[in-house]
Amino acid sequence: MSEEEFGPELKVWMLEHFQTMAESAVWRPEGTGLRYRKKDATTLVLEHRIDHGQSLAHHERIKNLCNEVAIVMDDDDVMITPAALSMEDAYRQEMQERQKVASSWSCECGVYLSNMPLNKADAKYVGDREILLDEGDTTTVEDWALAVECECGKEILMNPDDYNLLAGDELFMRYKNGDGFYIKAMTRLDMLDYAMENRLGILVGKECPLSGVKVPPWMWGTYCMIVDGGEEE
């Protein structure tokens, strides 16, 4: 079987994801049964793998993708554990492990991030960054963070993936539009309700159609509603 050819968008994503990881940060690709840790600026270490053929196949694909973008994959010393009885059990185990790690994150003052007012977080555009592709070309990506204020007064800038893990999709899939209002991505049930009531939502691109402000990348191409303080109008 010939090796998979990865498209430029996937290569850019892999580079961006790796470069935004802090040193020693953990990455658990959802649904793969894999756990990686960033060792340094060039190396990703496979620490844990579920003893299942699909998990191994996922790792081989990620390893090949890393090779394409000059990320060193170290998988010589891996802890392997038996596979769960079902995919549901595997997903549950993975989420429990991720939540356990996330529950230990804290501010310098000792307050846990999970106890901070995550519902008041504001997506902040940090700036543009150039990424070098393996062909020698470059592309521009946007850096974003979720700003949360600790009770000590310090502003904590959270990686979007970390915030999503702690706060959940309900809070993650929205952005502040000013005056206390949020623009929130609709679920399929939300869209069904709007359709039944002949109501129109808001199609969001790279800029908010209402205010013109920049929109975080995870909201691009979503169909949204206006909410006030987290509650639907």
C-alpha positions in Angstrom: 0.0 0.0 0.0 1.4 3.4 -1.0 1.9 6.0 1.7 -0.8 8.6 2.2 -0.3 12.0 0.5 -1.3 14.7 3.0 -2.8 17.9 1.7 -1.3 21.3 2.5 -4.2 22.3 4.8 -3.6 19.3 7.0 0.2 19.9 7.1 -0.4 23.5 8.1 -2.8 22.4 10.8 -0.2 19.9 12.2 2.5 22.5 12.3 0.3 25.1 13.9 -1.0 22.7 16.5 2.5 21.5 17.4 4.0 25.0 17.5 1.3 26.4 19.7 1.7 23.5 22.3 3.8 24.6 25.3 6.8 22.4 26.1 5.7 19.3 28.1 2.1 19.9 27.0 0.0 16.8 26.5 -2.0 16.1 23.3 -4.7 13.4 23.2 -6.2 13.2 19.7 -9.9 12.5 20.3 -11.1 8.9 19.7 -7.6 7.5 18.9 -6.5 6.0 22.3 -3.2 7.9 22.0 -1.4 10.3 24.3 1.5 12.4 23.1 3.7 14.9 24.9 5.8 17.7 23.4 9.4 17.1 24.4 11.0 20.2 22.9 10.7 22.5 19.9 11.2 19.6 17.4 10.1 16.4 19.1 6.7 14.8 19.9 6.7 11.7 22.2 4.1 8.9 22.1 3.6 8.1 25.8 0.5 5.9 25.8 -1.4 3.8 23.3 -4.4 1.5 23.5 -3.7 -2.1 22.5 -5.9 -2.0 19.4 -5.2 -2.1 15.7 -7.2 1.1 15.0 -5.1 3.0 17.7 -1.9 1.8 16.1 -3.2 2.8 12.6 -4.0 6.3 14.0 -0.5 6.6 15.4 1.2 5.5 12.1 -0.9 8.1 10.2 0.1 10.9 12.7 3.7 9.8 12.6 3.8 10.0 8.8 2.1 13.4 9.0 4.8 14.6 11.5 7.5 13.3 9.2 6.1 15.4 6.4 6.5 18.6 8.4 9.8 17.8 10.0 8.4 17.0 13.5 10.5 14.2 15.1 8.3 11.4 16.5 9.7 9.4 19.4 7.7 6.2 19.9 10.4 3.9 21.3 9.2 3.8 24.9 5.4 3.5 24.9 3.0 2.4 27.7 0.4 0.1 26.1 -2.8 -0.8 27.9 -5.6 -3.2 27.0 -8.4 -1.8 24.8 -11.8 -1.0 26.4 -14.7 -3.3 25.7 -16.3 -0.8 23.4 -15.7 2.5 21.6 -18.0 4.1 24.1 -15.9 2.8 27.0 -12.7 3.9 25.3 -14.1 7.4 24.7 -15.3 7.6 28.3 -11.9 6.5 29.6 -10.1 9.1 27.4 -12.4 11.9 28.5 -12.0 11.0 32.2 -8.2 11.1 31.8 -8.3 14.4 30.1 -10.6 15.9 32.7 -8.3 14.6 35.5 -5.3 16.4 33.9 -7.3 19.6 33.3 -8.6 19.7 36.9 -5.0 20.2 38.1 -4.4 23.4 36.1 -4.2 26.5 38.3 -3.1 30.2 38.4 0.1 31.1 40.1 -2.0 32.1 43.2 -3.3 28.6 43.5 -6.9 29.0 42.1 -7.8 26.2 39.8 -8.7 27.3 36.3 -11.9 25.1 36.5 -13.1 27.3 39.4 -12.7 30.6 37.4 -15.6 32.3 35.7 -15.2 30.4 32.4 -18.6 31.7 31.2 -17.2 35.2 31.1 -14.2 34.3 29.0 -13.5 36.5 26.0 -11.8 35.3 22.8 -8.8 37.5 22.0 -6.9 37.8 18.8 -3.2 37.6 19.7 -1.7 38.2 16.3 -0.6 36.6 13.0 2.2 34.1 12.7 4.1 32.8 9.7 4.5 29.0 9.4 7.1 27.4 7.1 5.7 24.6 5.0 7.9 21.6 4.0 7.9 22.8 0.4 9.6 26.0 1.5 6.5 28.2 1.2 5.0 30.1 4.1 1.4 30.7 5.2 -0.1 33.0 7.8 -2.2 31.7 10.7 -4.0 33.5 13.4 -3.2 33.1 17.1 -6.1 33.3 19.5 -6.6 32.8 23.2 -9.4 32.8 25.7 -9.0 35.4 28.4 -10.3 34.5 31.9 -9.8 36.7 35.0 -8.7 35.0 38.2 -9.9 36.2 41.5 -6.4 37.5 42.2 -6.9 40.0 39.3 -4.5 38.3 36.9 -5.7 37.7 33.4 -5.2 34.1 32.2 -4.8 33.6 28.5 -5.9 30.0 27.8 -5.1 27.9 24.8 -8.4 27.4 22.9 -8.2 23.6 23.1 -7.6 23.8 26.8 -10.5 26.1 27.3 -12.8 23.9 25.3 -11.8 20.9 27.5 -12.6 22.8 30.7 -15.6 24.8 29.6 -17.3 22.5 27.0 -18.7 23.3 23.6 -21.6 25.3 24.9 -19.3 28.1 26.0 -16.5 27.5 23.5 -18.7 27.9 20.4 -19.5 31.6 20.9 -17.8 35.0 20.8 -18.6 38.3 22.5 -20.1 40.9 20.2 -20.1 43.9 22.6 -22.7 45.2 25.0 -22.9 41.9 26.8 -24.2 40.0 23.8 -22.7 36.8 22.4 -23.0 35.2 19.0 -23.4 31.5 19.5 -23.2 28.6 17.0 -26.5 26.8 16.6 -26.9 23.1 17.1 -29.0 21.1 14.6 -31.9 21.2 17.1 -31.5 25.0 17.3 -31.6 25.3 13.5 -34.7 23.1 13.4 -36.5 25.3 15.9 -35.6 28.4 13.9 -36.8 26.7 10.7 -40.1 25.7 12.3 -40.6 29.3 13.5 -39.5 30.9 10.2 -36.7 32.7 12.0 -33.3 33.5 10.5 -29.9 33.1 12.2 -26.6 34.7 11.4 -24.0 33.2 9.1 -20.6 34.0 10.4 -17.4 34.3 8.4 -14.0 35.7 9.4 -15.6 38.9 10.5 -18.8 39.4 12.5 -21.6 40.4 10.2 -23.1 42.6 12.9 -20.1 44.4 14.3 -17.3 43.8 11.8 -14.9 42.6 14.5 -12.6 39.6 13.9 -14.0 36.2 14.7 -12.0 33.3 16.2 -11.2 30.6 13.6 -13.3 27.9 15.3 -16.4 30.1 14.7 -15.8 30.5 10.9 -18.6 29.1 8.8 -21.0 28.6 11.6 -24.7 29.5 11.6 -25.4 31.4 14.8 -28.0 33.0 17.1 -27.7 36.0 19.4 -27.6 35.2 23.1 -27.4 37.5 26.2 -25.2 36.4 29.0 -25.3 32.8 27.9 -29.1 32.6 27.7 -31.1 32.7 24.5 -33.1 35.9 23.8 
